[in-house]
Every structure is written in C-alpha cells, then in structure tokens.
C-alpha cells in the first residue's frame, strides 16, 4: 500500500511541476528506482535527458523553451528566438538563441543552441517570466529584444533588427518610452533614432 502511495505522490509531484528534472524529484525524496518504474509502466514520460512529465502532459508550441528553462535555468531566451516568441518579424529560428551570463560554463544540451554571452546590465534587464507547461521561462521582453538586435546586429543582421523594430511597433508590442529606454541601456539609441523617427512620423 505504501508503495502505491509513493507512486501516486511522485506522479502528483511531476504533474504540479510540469516538465520536471530528475534532480528535483530526488531532492524531494523520491528514489530514482521509483522514477524508472513509473516511466516503464507509462505513468511518466521521458522528454529528454533528465527531464520528465506525466503521460498525459500535452506539449505546446513552445515546449522546447520549457525544456530549456529546466535544463539551463540561468539562461534567457534571446534575439531571434525571443522575436519568434513575441511573434515579431519573419525570422524562423532553426536553433534556440539563449543568453547566458558572462563567465558561466557552456552547457551540454541535447538540442542545438546559439549561445550569446551578456554582461550586466544586459543580462538582467528587460527579462519577463512566462509560464509554459507549468514551467517559468525567462524571455527578454519585446522592446529589450529589439534593442539587443541592434546591439548585436553583426550576429543577427542589420535587416533583422530594422524589421523587428518596424514590425514590433506596428503590432504594438512595445511603447516609444520602452524603445528609448532600452536603446539607451544598450547604447544603441543613436543607431536606432532614425528608424524610430521614421516609424512615428
């Protein structure tokens, strides 16, 4: 009886946490053997290395970001992937663009990543937290992402940055004050200024 109670407790724990890491379950007092048994009998499903969910867990369009957030909690979804998340522009990322704090080790991950290193204040400013499949996912906000694209235009392309600014404004994804604030923060306000003046003219 106690055995089944522990199984039910683990399934409930995973259901409450959405995508769940093995380490989280072990730290909560559940033995790895129990996790293996529940996965084998189909009550839990393995999503990736060290990542699990309940068998009836439905994957959303942004499931990859939920997985990523669990695996690399220090990362922030950035640049092309952040534009896609905010539905700005026409870029389709073929890898996940993520910003990591300077000095952190390169993570090992089963999906293809485009890693950029952000120092302060760039890594901690303009971060939003969105719930995806029960997982808090950190994504740079729309205005911050546009400013980041201008700051890192050599990586994403000048045309991508300009398109993001125009499309984001057309879709009302940010305010003029937000654009100006993050442009100054990223020290690209002079570069952005003529494009901002054109869209508000």
QUIJOZI-V100285 format. One record per backbone hydrogen bond with DSSP energy under -0.5 kcal/mol. NH is the residue of the N-H (numbers start at 1). CO is the residue of the C=O. E is the energy in kcal/mol with one decimal. If there is no record, write none. Layout:
BEGIN
NH	CO	E
NH	CO	E
END
This chain:
BEGIN
5	1	-1.9
6	2	-2.0
7	3	-1.8
8	4	-2.6
9	5	-2.2
10	6	-2.2
11	7	-2.4
12	8	-2.4
13	9	-2.2
14	10	-2.5
15	11	-2.4
16	12	-2.1
17	13	-1.4
18	14	-1.0
19	133	-0.7
20	52	-3.2
22	50	-1.8
25	21	-1.5
26	22	-2.5
27	23	-2.7
28	24	-1.2
29	26	-1.7
30	25	-2.4
34	31	-0.7
35	31	-1.3
36	32	-2.5
37	33	-2.2
38	34	-2.4
39	35	-1.9
40	36	-2.2
41	37	-2.2
42	39	-0.8
43	38	-1.7
44	38	-1.7
45	53	-3.4
47	45	-0.6
47	51	-2.4
48	51	-1.3
51	48	-2.1
52	20	-2.8
53	45	-2.0
55	43	-2.0
57	54	-1.7
63	60	-1.6
65	62	-0.9
66	62	-1.3
67	63	-2.4
68	64	-2.3
69	65	-2.3
70	66	-1.7
71	67	-2.2
72	68	-3.3
75	72	-2.0
76	99	-1.9
77	138	-2.7
78	97	-2.1
81	78	-1.2
82	78	-1.1
83	79	-2.6
84	80	-2.2
85	81	-2.2
86	82	-2.2
87	84	-1.0
88	83	-2.7
93	91	-0.6
96	112	-2.2
97	95	-0.6
98	96	-0.6
98	114	-2.3
99	76	-3.0
100	116	-2.6
102	118	-1.4
104	101	-1.7
109	107	-0.5
114	96	-2.9
115	113	-0.6
116	98	-2.4
118	100	-2.4
118	116	-0.6
122	119	-0.6
123	119	-1.6
125	121	-1.2
127	124	-0.5
128	139	-3.3
130	128	-0.5
130	137	-3.0
132	130	-0.6
132	135	-2.8
135	132	-1.8
137	130	-3.3
137	135	-0.5
139	128	-2.9
139	137	-0.5
140	77	-2.2
141	126	-3.3
145	141	-2.5
146	142	-2.1
147	143	-2.2
148	144	-2.5
149	145	-2.3
150	146	-1.8
151	147	-2.4
152	148	-2.5
153	150	-1.2
155	152	-1.7
156	152	-2.0
157	153	-2.0
161	157	-1.7
162	158	-2.3
163	159	-2.4
164	160	-2.5
165	161	-2.0
166	162	-2.5
167	163	-3.1
168	164	-2.4
169	165	-1.9
170	166	-2.3
171	167	-2.3
172	169	-1.2
173	168	-3.0
179	175	-2.1
180	176	-2.6
181	177	-2.5
182	178	-2.5
183	179	-2.2
184	180	-2.2
185	181	-2.4
186	182	-2.2
187	184	-1.0
188	183	-2.9
189	183	-0.9
192	188	-2.5
193	189	-1.8
194	190	-0.6
195	192	-0.7
196	192	-2.4
197	193	-2.9
198	194	-1.5
199	195	-1.8
200	196	-1.6
201	197	-0.7
END
